[in-house]
């Protein structure tokens, strides 16, 4: 296929179709999304989140990341 006729994804915004929001991330993407290193992910986060396994691939549901953040968040303001 020539570069001038590159295949267009069915989710390509230029094709007039809105992209589908992602429901999961690869593990490395999840660590990056949280702003943590691989070592921090393995030691402190992965044990607490549910993963979806597809063969050797591991996917992290976005909802699991949000749940983990909510459960581990601390309030920095004094409660009155």
C-alpha positions as a printed Julia matrix, in Angstrom:
80×3 Matrix{Float64}:
   0.0     0.0    0.0
   1.5     3.35  -0.95
   1.95    6.07   1.63
  -0.56    8.25  -0.23
  -3.2     5.56   0.35
  -2.43    4.81   4.0
  -5.15    2.84   5.74
  -7.39    4.98   7.84
  -8.55    3.71  11.19
 -12.33    3.41  11.54
 -11.9     5.5   14.7
 -10.01    8.29  12.92
 -11.47   11.67  13.84
 -10.69   12.89  10.32
 -13.04   10.22   9.0
 -15.86   11.97  10.88
 -16.16    9.28  13.54
 -15.41   10.13  17.14
 -12.65    8.07  18.76
 -13.78    5.44  21.24
 -12.6     6.25  24.78
 -10.14    3.74  26.18
 -11.43    1.56  28.98
  -8.07    0.04  29.88
  -4.34    0.69  29.64
  -1.31   -1.51  29.24
   0.55   -1.84  32.56
   3.37    0.51  31.49
   0.78    3.07  30.34
  -1.0     2.76  33.7
   2.25    3.46  35.56
   2.89    6.46  33.31
  -0.68    7.7   33.79
  -0.13    7.66  37.56
   3.29    9.27  37.2
   5.16    6.45  38.92
   8.15    4.3   38.03
   7.92    0.65  37.07
   9.43   -0.34  40.44
   6.85    1.73  42.34
   4.06    0.22  40.24
   5.22   -3.35  40.95
   5.8    -2.81  44.68
   2.94   -0.53  45.7
   0.17   -0.43  43.12
  -0.07   -3.67  41.15
  -0.78   -5.78  44.27
  -3.86   -3.61  44.92
  -5.42   -3.42  41.45
  -7.32   -6.02  39.47
  -5.85   -6.79  36.06
  -7.41   -8.29  32.95
  -5.21  -10.98  31.42
  -5.36  -11.83  27.74
  -2.67  -14.4   27.12
   0.57  -12.79  28.29
  -0.89   -9.28  28.03
  -2.11   -7.5   31.16
  -4.61   -4.67  30.93
  -5.53   -2.3   33.73
  -9.11   -1.02  33.7
  -9.29    2.77  34.02
 -11.85    2.27  36.78
  -9.28    0.3   38.8
  -6.79    3.16  38.58
  -9.46    5.62  39.72
 -10.5     3.3   42.57
  -6.88    2.93  43.69
  -6.38    6.71  43.64
  -9.58    7.31  45.59
  -8.65    4.74  48.25
  -5.09    6.02  48.66
  -5.75    9.74  48.51
  -5.09   11.81  51.61
  -6.77   15.02  52.51
  -4.29   17.87  52.86
  -6.83   20.3   54.31
  -7.86   20.31  57.94
 -11.43   19.19  58.47
 -13.48   21.61  60.49
